[in-house]
Amino acid sequence: MSLGWAIALALVLTLLLVGATVTYSTGAVAMLGYVLAGEEAFLAALPRRIFSQLDVFALMAMPLFILLGELMNRGGITAALIDFAQAVVGRLRGALGHVNVLTSVFFAGISGAAMADAAALGNTLVPAMRRKGYSLDYAAALTAASSIIGPIVPPSIIMVFYGAVMGVDVAALFAGGLIPGLLLAACLLVVNGVAARLFGHPGGGVDAEQPPLGRSFLLAAPALLLPMIIIVGVILGWMTPTEAAAVAVLLALVICAGFRQLGRGMLAASLRRTVIVSGAIFAMLAIAATVNFLGAVTLFPQTVAGQIGDWGLEGIHYLILLFFVFLLFGMIAETQIALVLVAPLLVPIALAQGADPVHLGVVTCLNLSMGLVTPPLGGVLLVTASVTGINYWRLVVVTLPFVALQLGLLFVLYLVPEITLWLPRQLGLA
């Protein structure tokens, strides 16, 4: 058996080295796993298992949220959001750094995806920061770090994903992610302010050039209204996440038309990208269903739970274990893959020990998202390095202080569930 699993490991490494995606590599090894475990008879039931994993109403919202982000990113709204952020914080020292973080908060409410934010801001704000005298290293690192706000501030694609996979109310997850996301932004704003004084970053003063606040707000208001519609509609129970996403997409089309960016080519490109990304995500879900079914027939979750029981890990000690396990998986696998492979195995044990499902869902999503700025396969780092032209490993080194800060905040969120649960409880969602 050990020889068989060694062959499986060699297979997945070979597939990755020749350029196969993690999804296909994982799927190939999972199919081999049924044979190695002597459970190939269960392959006949696998198609039904996969369909049941995909046949979840909440998952319908995901392609709509992806389309919303694509429309807004291509629809001329980037400049409007940056101008508004500049009008708000333009007189502070290190102003463009603050604009970078603040724009990430605004973008989080539109795209809900870290890599989309990193690509958009890497193309716009990093060159602007370079022209103002910031180093490329600092500008790229701050852009990468601030993009992690995207998966946490609602609407969040990964939270929709988590809610569908783990059966947790998406509205409660949205409410729970709001305060942690804003705290993450506040920490980065403080660090940027300190760095601005230490390294003499430009900006600040009453004479600093900035767009008029009123005009920039009017131009950005339609985009700022979209996340408010989604957040308020979903959290207050007026709309399901799918309905809110559909309404937001319709309004986004109107806004793009208002910016005179809604053309046949732009719409076709947005739809094409949505189909590609959605197809990749649903392929991940299918592979995850395959792996989870293998775990079920081999009693792997029960084995893990028994081992953890032998270690005597309960309560906060088990949550600390999750912190490190999720961080490790976030480093080496795509966020969605890591979520669907690991969360169904480990999260139910914490729930059985009394953990709150909403709190656990929010910190799990943030924990796995941290892998996007953590080597060796940090997706946000790869996107930022590609867009800005900075060496990947140089970017990794410069980003480490920001990552350390974010991990510190995440650890506090694990230890103090009330930070996450206060707003959902006030709204009667947790």
N, C-alpha and C positions, 0 to 999 in steps of 0.2 A: 504493500500500500504506500509506504514511504517513497518507493521508486516511482510509483504512479503520480504522486503529488509533485515530485521533483520534475517529472516530465511536464506536468501542467504548468508549473512555474516557468520552466524553460520555454514553453510554448507562448505564454503571454509576453515574456520578455522579447522573444524573437519577433512576435507580431508588432510590438511597439517599436522595435528597432527598425523594422522595414516600412514603418509609416502607417500601420493600421491604427484606427482610433481606439480610445480606451473602451468605447462601447462594444465594438466588434471583438476586441481582444478578450474582454470580460465574458462576452457571450460564448465565444469559442471554448474558453476554459470551463464555463459553467456546464456546457453540454458534455464536455469530457468528464466533468465531475460526477454526473449521473452514472456514467459507466464505471468510473473508479469506485464509486460507493456501492455499486451493484444495484442501483435503483433505476435502471433504464426503463423499466416497465411504466414508471410514472410519466415518462415523456409523452404518452398518449393523452394524458390529462393536462399537459402544459398549455396548449392553445386556449382552453377555457380559462385557465388560471391567468394567463396574460390578459385576456379580454376583460376579466373581472377587475384587474388592476387598472386598466385604462378607462373602464366604464364608470367614471366618477364625475358627477355634475360639476363640482368645483373646478375640475381641470379645463372646462370650457372657457373659463375666464383667462387662462394663460395665453392662448394665441391672440386674444383681443388686447391684453396688456402689452404684448410684444409689438403688435401692429400700432398701438397708441404711441409707444416709444419711437418706433421707426418714423411715423408721420411727423412727430414733433421735432425729432432730430434733423429731419430733412426739410422741414417746413419753415425755416427762417426764424425759429423762435430762440435759437442759441444766443444771437446777438442781443435780443431784447432782454433776456434774463441776465446776461452779463452786464448790460448797461444799468439795469435796475440794481443789481448787487453793488456796482461801482458807485451809484448814487447814494446808497445806504451807508457804505463803509469807506468811501473814497478819501475821506479826510484823516483816516487813521494811518499811523506808520505801518509799513508793510501792507498797504492797501490792496494790492493785487493778490497777495496771498490770502487775505480775508475774502476777497471776491471769489477766489478759487473755491474755498470751503463753502461759502454761502451759495454759490451757483450749484455746487454738488447737492446741497439740500433741496434747492428748487428742482434740479434734474431728477432727484430721487422720487419726487412726487409725480414725475412724468414717465420715466422709463422703468424704474424699479429694478434696474440691472446695473451692476458695477462696471462691467466691461464697456457697455454702451456709454456710460458717463465718462470713463477714462478716455475712450476714443474721441468723443466730442470735445472735451475740455483740453485734451492733449493737442488737438489740431488748432484750437483757438487761444486758450489762455496761456499755454506754455510759451508760444512765440511772443505774445504780448508781454509776459513777465521778462523774457530775455531782452526785449527792446528797452525795458525800463531799468535794466541793470541787475536783475536776479541771475544767479548762476543756473545753468541748465540742470545741474544735479538737484538743486533745491526745488526748482519749479516742477520737475518731473516727479520727484519723490512726494511732494505735497499733493500733486494731482492724483497719483496712485493711492495715497493714503486716504484722501477725502472721498474717493469713489466708493469706498466701502460703506459710506452712508447710504448709498443707493439701495442695497438689499434690505435695509432695516427700516428706513422711513417709508411708511405706506404711501401708495400701493406697492407691495413687494411681490415680485414673481416667485421668489423662493418660499415666501410664506404661503402663497396659494398652493404651491407644490407640496409643502409640508402639511398643510391642512388637509389636502386631498389624500395624501399617503397615510397620515396618522389619525385621520378622523377628528381633527381639532377645528373649532369654529374659526373661520378665516377673519371674521369681524373682530373677534377677541385678540387674535394675533396682530392685526393691524393696530388696534388700540394699544396693545402691549409694546409694540415696536416703536411707537412715537417718541416717548421720553428717552429710551436708550439711544435712539438715533440722534436726537437733539443734543444729548450729553456728549455723544461722540463728536458732533460738530463743535460744541463749546470747547472741548479739550483741544481740538486742532486749532481753533481760533486763539486760544491762550498761548499755545506753543508757537504759533506763527507770530504773535505779538512779541513774545520773548525773543525769538530768533531775529525779528526785525530790529530790535534794539541792540542785540549782541553783535550782529553782522552788518548793521547799518543799511538795512534794506530801504529802498526809496518809498516815498509816499508820506502823507501826513501834512497837516497844516491847513489853514483856512483857505489858502490860495490854490490848493490842489485842484487840478482839472478833473471835472466829473460831470456827467450828464445831469440835466435838470431832473429833480426827483419826481415832480408831478408828471412830466411827459414820459419818463422812462417807466413809471408805474402804470400809466395808461396802456403803453405798448405791451408790457409784460402781464398785465392783469388777466387777459384771457387764458394764458398758459398757467398762471397761478390759480385760476379758478378750477381747472380740471382736477388736480389732486384734491381740492377741497370738496368737490362734488363726489368724488369716489370715497374719500375718507368719511365724510359726514353721512353720505347715503348708506354705506355699508355698516358703519359702526352703530348708527341709530336704527338700523333694521329696515330702512325705507327701500333698499334694493339689495339683491344678492350681489356678490362680487362680479358675476357674469353680466348681470343687468347694468351695473355701474360701469363696467368696462365698455359695454356696447354704447351706452350713452356718451361716455368720454370720447370714444372713437368718432361718433357722429359730430360732436362739438369740435374735435380736433380737425376734421375735414373742413368745417366752417372757418376755423381760425387760420388754417393753412391757405384757404381761399382768400381770406382777408389780407394775408401777407403776400398774396399773389405768387404763391409757390406751389399751388395745387395744379399740377399738370398731369397728363397721361403718363409720361415717363416716370415722374416722381411717385405717383400712385402705384404703378406697376413694379417699381423697384422696392417699394415698401412692402407690397404684398408678396413679392418673390422672397424677400429676406425673412418675412414672417413665416412663410411656408417652410423654408429651410431650417430656421431655428426651432420652430414647433415640431417639425419632423424629427430633428435630432433629440429633442426632449422626450418625445413619446417613444423613440427607440430606446432611450435610456430607461424609461419606465418598463418597457417590455423585457429588457435584459434584467432589470432589478427584480421583476416578477419571477423570472427564471431562477435567479440566484436565491431569492427568498423561499421559493417553493422547494429548492434543493435543501435549504436549511431546515425547512419544516419536516421533510420526509426523513432527514437524517438526525432530527432532534437536536440540531446544533444550538438553537436558542436555550433549550433546557440545559444543555451541557455548559454553556457560558454562564447562565444564571446559577447553576450549581457551583461552578468554580468561584464565582464572585461571593457566593454564600460561604464557601470555605475560607475565603480571605477575610470575611467579617466586615466587608465594606457596606456601610449603610449611611443614609442621610447625606450630609455634606461631604463625607469622605467618598461616597460613590459619585457625587456630582463633580468632585475634583478629578476623579478618574475619567469621567466623561469629557471634562475640559481638555485633558491631554490626548485622549483617544480621538475626539473629533478634530482637534488641531492637527494631529498626525495624518488622519485621512484627508483633511482639507489640503494638506501640503502635497499629497501624492496623487490625488484624483480630482476630477471635475466635481464642482459643488453638488450638482444634482445627483451624479452617480454616487458620491460619498453619502449623501442624505438617504437615498433609497436603499443603499446596501447596509448601512450601519444603524440608522435610527430605528428601524423596525426591530432590530435585535436588542439594542441596549436601552432605548427609551422606556419600553414597558416595565423593565425592572425598576427604574427610578419611580415610575408612576405607582407601582405596587408598594413602594416604600413610602409613599405619601407626597411625592413631588407634585406641584401644580402643573397641569398639562399646558397651560398658556405660557407660564414662565419658562418651562422647559423648552417649549417650541421656539420662543423668541431667542433664548440664549443658544439653542442648537443652531438656528439659522445664522446668527452672528458668528458663532464659533466656526462653522464650516466655511462661511464667507471669508473669514480671516485667511483661509488658505489661498485666496486669490492674490494676496500680497505677501505670500510666504513661499520661498523657493523650496523644491526645484521646479515646480510646475505652476507657479503663480500666474494665473491668466491675466490679471490686471497688470502685473509687471511686464509680461510679454507684450501686451497691447501698448502700454505706455512707452516701452523701449522702442517698439516698432514705429510708433507715430512720431516720437520726439527725436529719434536717431541716437539716443544715448546707449552706451554699452549695457547689456542686461545685468551683468554681475556688478557693475559699478552702481547701477540703479538699486540693486538689492542692498548693497552696503549703506547707501545714503537713506534708504527707506527704513532701515532697521529701527532707528529711534522712534519713528512714528508707529511702527508695528508694536514695539514694546509698550508704548502708551496705550494703544488700543487693546492689547492683551490685558493690561492692568485694569482697564475699565471693564472688560469682559469678566475678569475674575471677580470684581466687585459685584457685578450683576448676578453672577452665580451665587455669591454669598448672601446677597440682600435681595430676595425675591420681591420685596415690597416696591422697589424702584420700578420694576416691570409691571407689577400687578395693580399699582395704585389707580391708574386711569381705567383699565378694564373693570375694576371693582366699582369705581364711581359711576360707570355707565351700565352696571348690572350685567357685565359680560363674563365675569370670572368670580 
